C-alpha cells in the first residue's frame, strides 16, 4: 500500500487561506505564498490573522493590512514594539514583500525562492542601517567641549578643554575599525 496522501477537502484557518481557493477550489504553490504573506503581516502588526473588530465581527488581517496600505495608513496598525526599531528602507521592503505575497491573483505572487531572496535583502538593509546607526550614535556623541577644542586648534587660542575620554576614543575607533581582523597591527 502506498504512503501517498490525497486530500479531497482542504481545511485551513480563517485569514490564511488563499482567496483563489474560495473561487476555484484549487490550491497551487502560490497558495502557500499567500499564507506566508499573512504570517509576514502578523509579524509586522503583532496581531493574529483573524482580527476582532469593534463591532465583534471578524476581519482578515490580510484584507485590513492591504486596505491600510492602499490608504497610506499602514503605519497605524504596526506593532508598537517595532516602531523606531526597524530601518525605513527595511520596513518598506518588508511591507512590499508581504503585499506582493498577498495579491488576490496567484500569478502575480512571487515564488517562495524570490520571497526568501527579498527577505534576505531586507535583512541586509536593516543590518546596514544598524551599522550606520552605531556610527551616527558615536558621531553625535561628540560634546561641545570637543568641538570647542577642535575650533581652538584652528586658531582662536581660547580653550584647550576636551571631554574626550579614553573610553569614548576607544568606542569611536572600535566602531570605525570594527571590520579590521587584527586591531593590534603588526
N, C-alpha and C positions, 0 to 999 in steps of 0.2 A: 504494500500500500504506500502511496506517495505521501510525503510530508508537506506537499503544496497546500496552501490555504487560499480559498477563493471566497471573497466577501461579496454577498449579493445585496446586503443592506449596509450602507455606510452610516456610521454613527460618529457624531462629532459634537463638541461643545459649542453652545451659542457664542457667537463672536469670533470664532476661529475658522469656521467652515467657509470655504471658497464660495463667493456668490454665484459663480458659474455653475457650481454643483446644483444649486437650487433651480437654476434654469434648465440645465441639460441632463442632470442626474448622472454625470460622468466626472470622475476625478482625473487629474493629469499631474505630471510632475510639477506644474506651476501651481497646483492646489496647495502643495506644501510650502511653496514660496509665499503664497498669500498668508498662510497661518504663521509663518515665521515673521512676516511683516507686522502682524498683530502682536507677536511677542516683543518685537522691537518697540512698538508703541507702548506696551506695558512697561518696558524698561524706561522709556522716555517720560512717561506720565506717572509712573508709580501707582498704577491702578490696574485692577483685573479687567479682562476683556469684556465681560458683561458689566456695564456701568449702571448703577441705580440712579435714576434722576429724581429730581424733587417730587415729581408727581407720582412717585412709586412705580414708574414704568421702567423697563429695562431698555437700554440702548447699547448698540455695539460700540466699543471703544474705537474700532477702526473707522466707523462712519463718523463718529464725533471728532476724531483727530483729523480726518480728511476734510470735514466741514470747517473746522477751525483753521486748518492750513490754507484752504481756499479763501477764507475771510481774513487771513493775516493775524489771527488771534491764537495761534498755536502756543505761543509763549505763556498764555494764561492757564493752560492745563498741564504745563510741565511740572514734574516732581520738584517741589521746593528744595529738596536736598541736592538737586543738580544745579540749581541756579547759581551762577557765579563760579562754578567749578569746571564747566565744560567750555573749551575754547569756541569762539564763534564759528570759525571755519569747520571745526569738527562737528559742532551741533548742526550746522546747515547740511553737512554731508550726511550725517546720521538721519536727519529728517528726510532728505532726498531719497536715501536708501529705503527707509520704511515706507514712504509714499509710493515708490516705484514697485515695491513688493505687493502693495495692496491695490493695484489697478484692478478695476472691475473686469477688464478683458485680460484673460490669461496670457495671450500672445504678447501683450505689452509689458509683462513682468519679466524681470531679469532671471537668468538661470541662478541656481544656488552657488555655482562657482563664481559668477560675477558678483553676487552678494558678498561672498567671503572676501573676494578681492577688494571690493569697495569698503568693507568694514575694516580691513587691514589698512587701507589708505586713510580712513577716518582716524584710526588709532595713531598712525604716523603724524597726522595733523595735530592731534592732541599732544603727543609727546614733544613735537616741535614747539608748540605753544608753551608747554610746561618748561622746556629748556629756556625759551625766550623769557618766560616769566621769572625764572630763577635769576637770570642775568639782570632783568629790569628791577627786581627787588633789590639786588645788590647795588645796581647803578643808582637807584632812587634813595638809597640809604646814606648817601654822602651828606654829611652835615654841613651846615652853613659855615662853621669854622674852617672846614677843609676847603671850601670854595674861597673863603677869605684868604687862606694860606696860599692857595694857587694864584689868586689875583695879586697878592703881595709879592710873590716871586716874579711877577711881571713888571714890578717897578713902583708900586705905591709906597713901599717902605714902612707901612704902619704896623703890621701884625705878623707874628711868627707863630700863631696858635694853630693847633690841629687837634681834632678829636679822633683821628685815626688811631686805632689800637692794633696790636699785633693780630688779634682775633679777626678784626674787620679786614685787614690786609690779607690774611690767610684765606678768609671767606671769598674775597674778590678773586684772588689768584686760583683758588680751587674751582670756582665757577668758570673762570675764563679758560683755564687749562685742564678742565676735567677730562678731556679726551686723550691727554698725554699718558702713555702707558707707564713710563718711568719718570716720575716727577723729580727724582733726585739728580737727574742729569748724568754726565759721565764721570 
